[in-house]
Amino acid sequence: MKRIVSVSLGSSKGDKVFETEILGERFRIERIGTDGDRRRFASLFRELDGKVDALGVGGADIYVVAAGRRYAFREIQRLVSGARSTPVVDGSGLKHTLERETIRRLAADGIADFSRERVLLVSAVDRYGMAEALSQACPNVIYGDALFALGLPWRIRSYRTIQWVGALLLPIVVRLPFQWFYPTGEKQEKRTPRFPDVFEWATWIAGDKHYIRRYAPDRLDGKTVLTQSIRKHDLEWLRGSGVRRLVTTTPEMGGETFATNVMEGVVVALSGKRPEQMTESDYLAVLDRLGWRPSVFDLADGASG
């Protein structure tokens, strides 16, 4: 049995173990939250090294991308450096492939006509595949990187501007503490609504679920939310906020979805390659074998498909 473990800087309340069969192979998929405890986070990467098939970085990113260049958060790189033999993934491989394909698939299947929608992507530099696909498919996008990561009232509407600003600021940003830009531990449970007008403007709200939940206003009536992993308490919050429909980029397992880093661990384990050896075509080939599609939940009646 292949074992994939996501070690997260997020809350341990979301811990989960799930066993399933994928392409004829048995998988044990686990998520371990460390409640923002960086020492425990780092120690788990050391302890599990060589004992599992892939380690996922949860509640954090190693890499962000702008203008075709990848930047690594120094702090997160240091914390996961204890894993020397087991492949370590942060989901960036799937963000570059699966999430781009998700936008195309939603359009091809008639689930979304992005030419008519208004999309708020809460952060583009950590979901660059999605951002790039939206820039091509949707004429009305607000990229929320400045609004939510930096707290600046800049409503960026051009992906080219995101690339320019990212290339300028990311070399500095990745040297700073990660928690300055992304909620970890108990902070993931806190809501601090910000810039409600951009949420009201949007018909689709896309991107990281923690950013969406932390900064969204109390009401999101009639909106569609496009994000990655969703747990039961997330579904309850979305329904209570009036969200009409939820779309997740990763498949449903046991009534919930796992994070992108977990799914990347599955893809890497199936490929037999290390992450640094994986090309975009390698990811797409495995995804094609898996036949994955976006999961769509109608929150008005709880149905999914």
Secondary structure, DSSP 8 states (H G I E B T S, - for coil): -EEEEEEESS-GGG-EEEEEEETTEEEEEEEEE-TT-HHHHHHHHHHHTTTSSEEEEESS-SEEEETTEEEE-HHHHHHTTT-SSS-EE-SHHHHHTHHHHHHHHHHHTTS--TTT--EEES-STTSHHHHHHHHHH-S-EEE-IIIIIS-----B--HHHHHHHHHHHHHHHTTS-GGGTS--GGGGG------HHHHHH-SEEES-HHHHHHHS-S--TT-EEEES---HHHHHHHHHTT--EEEESS-EETTEE--HHHHHHHHHHHHTS-GGG--HHHHHHHHHHHT---EEEETTTTEE-
